Amino acid sequence: MAASVEAVQDGRIYIERINAPFLFKLKGSGSEFGAGLKHAIERGWLQLHESGTYVKLMPSSEDLLARK
């Protein structure tokens, strides 16, 4: 989902840009979102900023983007 969001300055993807569609369009829960975010960070697909306000796609996620 993060790969489909247009990044802003310095490749930042604000967390609400992926959280809101997940919760309201896909009808996911907050705990599911948290688990998915944690999984993507552990896999090296995303980097969460220490403030928790945005993520960045990591270079290893290029293969993920190619599968879009």
C-alpha positions as CSV (number, residue, x, y, z in Angstrom):
1,M,0.0,0.0,0.0
2,A,2.8,2.4,0.8
3,A,4.3,1.8,-2.6
4,S,1.1,3.2,-4.2
5,V,1.3,6.5,-2.3
6,E,3.1,9.4,-3.8
7,A,6.0,10.4,-1.5
8,V,6.6,14.0,-0.5
9,Q,9.9,15.7,0.4
10,D,12.8,13.4,0.7
11,G,10.8,10.2,0.0
12,R,8.5,10.6,3.0
13,I,5.2,8.9,3.1
14,Y,3.1,10.2,5.9
15,I,1.6,7.4,8.0
16,E,-1.9,8.7,7.7
17,R,-1.7,8.3,3.9
18,I,-1.5,4.6,4.3
19,N,-3.3,4.2,7.6
20,A,-6.6,5.8,6.5
21,P,-7.1,3.8,3.3
22,F,-6.2,0.6,5.2
23,L,-8.8,1.3,8.0
24,F,-11.6,2.8,5.9
25,K,-11.3,1.3,2.4
26,L,-10.0,-2.1,3.3
27,K,-11.8,-2.3,6.6
28,G,-8.7,-3.4,8.4
29,S,-8.2,-3.0,12.2
30,G,-5.7,-0.9,14.0
31,S,-3.9,-4.0,15.3
32,E,-3.7,-5.4,11.7
33,F,-2.3,-2.2,10.5
34,G,0.3,-2.2,13.3
35,A,1.2,-5.8,12.6
36,G,1.6,-5.1,8.8
37,L,3.7,-2.1,9.5
38,K,5.9,-4.0,11.9
39,H,6.3,-6.8,9.3
40,A,7.2,-4.4,6.5
41,I,9.9,-2.8,8.8
42,E,11.3,-6.2,9.8
43,R,11.5,-7.2,6.2
44,G,13.4,-4.0,5.3
45,W,10.6,-2.7,3.0
46,L,9.9,0.3,5.1
47,Q,11.8,2.6,7.5
48,L,9.7,4.2,10.2
49,H,10.9,7.6,11.4
50,E,11.5,7.9,15.1
51,S,8.6,10.4,15.4
52,G,6.2,7.8,13.9
53,T,4.8,10.3,11.5
54,Y,6.1,8.9,8.3
55,V,7.8,6.0,6.6
56,K,10.2,5.7,3.7
57,L,10.4,2.9,1.2
58,M,13.7,1.2,1.4
59,P,15.9,0.3,-1.6
60,S,15.3,-3.5,-1.0
61,S,11.6,-2.7,-1.7
62,E,12.4,-2.1,-5.4
63,D,11.5,-5.8,-6.2
64,L,8.2,-5.3,-4.4
65,L,7.5,-2.2,-6.6
66,A,8.3,-4.1,-9.8
67,R,5.5,-6.6,-8.9
68,K,2.8,-3.9,-8.8
